[in-house]
């Protein structure tokens, strides 16, 4: 192989490593429930919005705004859950579906939007799009009425119960997959009422290990080839 051909091969492989394997970035958000998929009947959790993280190269931010119950995430009139937090109201909370097509560093933030909301939310891994739901739900574990395979509790964030003490924010690494959030208020001081909110998800792509591995293999291969070639020339003389 000539020196020119070796350079062309090297640059071609480098292009494949750099651009042929895409990295993820946040793509879009739409309102509405999650459509039924094979094996699902489209019931279960009634999702209010869907966020999608698709392949790309840049970090991105998506925001969803609306109105939610000021006591939706936790209401003192309900029985306490495993950690002593009064249960939340399923049908006055806002449920969101988040899909990550690749690993990402993610920050989720729930804030009042010119309202008196005391923000709180729970994050689970998985999606529930089949079967029944119930009037209340546990915020610190998998709700008893969720029967989706692989559905698991991750974290919850609350600044309450009231009054407002700051936005509810969570930063963590999330592997590719499906996630569910429940948004609501944790205000047990005022009477229940609708409160405007703003929910923001910021995602930073994590480089794929496969790309780094492929690049390392290419460089190692060229290094090994370069070391062996002088020996081969010397043997042929």
N, C-alpha and C positions, 0 to 999 in steps of 0.2 A: 504494500500500500504506500502510495507516495505521500510526501509531507502535506501537499495540498488536500488530498483526499482525507487524510487523517484530521486536518483542521475542519473540513466540511462535516465529517461525521461527528466530531466533538461538538461543534456549534449546533448541529441538528439535535443531538441528544440533550444539550443544555436547553434548547428551546422547548423541547418536550417536557423536561423537568419543570421549567419555569412557568409555562403557559398551558401545557396539555393537561395538568392536574389542577382543577379549579379549586379555589378556596371559598369559604362561605361568607355571605353577607346578608343582612336582613332585607327582605324584598317587599313585603306588602302586608296590609291588614284590611280585612273586609268585615262587614257586619253580617250576622246571620248564623244559623245553627250549622253544625257539621253534618253534611249529607251522609246518608246511610251507605256503608261500604259492604263488600261481601261478608256475610255472616252477621250483619248488624241490622237492626230495624230502625235506626235513626233516633231512638228515644234516649233513655238514660239522662245524662246531664243535658240541659238545654243551654247550649252555648250561645252567647250574645255576640261574640266576635271571634275571628280566626286570624292568627298571625302566622306568616310563613317565612322561614329563613331558608333561602335557596343558595345555590352555588354562586360565588362571586369572589371579588378580591378585596373589597373595601368594607370597613366597619359601617354600620348604619343604625339609624334610630327610627322607631315607629311609635306613634302615640294614638291611643283610643280614648275618646271622651264621651261622657254621658251622665246619667243620673243613677244613683244607687241609694238604697235605704240607709239611713243614718245608724240604724241598729241591725243591719242585715248580717254583718259578719259575726256579731255576738249581741245577744239580747238577754238582759238579766232575768226576764220572765221565764226563760228556758232552763231546762236542767243542765247542770255542769257536765262537761266532757271529762276525759281521762286526766287532764291537767288542771281541772277546776274551772275552765273557761266555759261560760254559758254558751250553749249551742247557737249556731247561726241559722238564719232563715234561708232556705234553698231558693225560694222563688223571688225574693227581693234582693238577693246578691246578684252580681253580674259575673258570669262564668266565661272564661276565655280559653281558647285552644291555641297552643303554640307548637309549631313543628320546626325542628331543627334538622336540616339535611346533613349537617356536619357539626363537629365539635366547636364550641364557642365559649368565650368569656362573656357572661351576660349580667347586666344590671337591670333589675325591675324596680320601678318606683311608682307608688300611688300617692297622689296629692289632691287636696281640695282645689276645685276650679272656681275661685271666688265664692266659696261656700264655707259652712262650718263643719265640714266632714272631718271626722276623726278616723284617718285611713287605717285599713288593715287588710291583709290578704294572705292566702295560703297557696303554696305551690306543691303540686303532685306530679309525679312522673306517670305518663300514660294518658289514655283518653277513655271515657265511658260513653259509648254511643249505642247502648242496647239495654233493654230492660226498663225497670221502673225507677223512680226516685221517691224522695220523701220530703215532708215539709221542712225538716231541720237537718243539719249536717254537723259532723265533728270537724273542727278546724285543725286539730292536732293529731289526726290519724286518718286512715282511709274511712270515708263515710260508710256506715254499715250497709247501706243500700247499693253501694257500688260493687259490681261483681265482675268487672273487666279484668282479664288476665294481665298480670304485670303492673297493675295500678298500685302505686306506692306513695306514701307521704314523704315529702322532702323537708320543707321548712314553712314556718309561718312568721309574719311580721305584724306587730300591732303597736301603736303608740297610746292606746287607750287602756281602760275605759275612760274616755273624755276627761277634761277638755282637750282640744288640739295641742299636741306637743311636738309636732314636726311631721314631715312626710314619712311614709313607710317605704323603706328602701332595702333591697337585698342584692348583694353581688356574689356571684359564684360561677364556677365552671360547670357547664352542662354538656354531656355527650349528645351526639345526634340521637333524635328520637322525638316522641310526642310528649307534650306537657299540658297540664290543666291548671288554671288559676281561678280562685274565687275571690272577688273583690267586694268590699263592703265597708260599712262604718262600724265603729266600736264605741259608740257614744251612749252611755247609760245615765247621762245627766239630763239631757233634754228629751222631750217627747219624740217618738219616731216620726221621721219626715224624709222626703227625697232630698238628696244632697248631690251637687254636681262634683264630678271627679275628673281627673286626668291621669291615665295610666300610660307609662312610658317604658319601653323595652329598648335597651341599647346593647348591641352585640358586636363583639370584636372577633374576627375570624382567628382560629387557631391553625397554624400551618399543619398540614397533614403529614404524619410520620412517614407515610409511603413516599412522599415527594423527597424528603430529606434522605431517606434510605436509597432511593433510586439515584439521586445526585451523588451520594457517597460511593455507590457501586460503580458509577461511571468514572469518577475520578480515580478510584482505586484500580479499576481496570486499565486505564491509560497509564497510570504510574507503573503497574506491573509489566505492561507491554513495553514501555520505554526502557525498563531495566533489563528485560530479556533480550531485546533486539541486538545490542552490541555483542553479546555472547554468541548469538546466532551468526553474525557477520564474521566474527573471528574464527568460528568453526568451519565456515565455508571457504576460507582462504587457503 
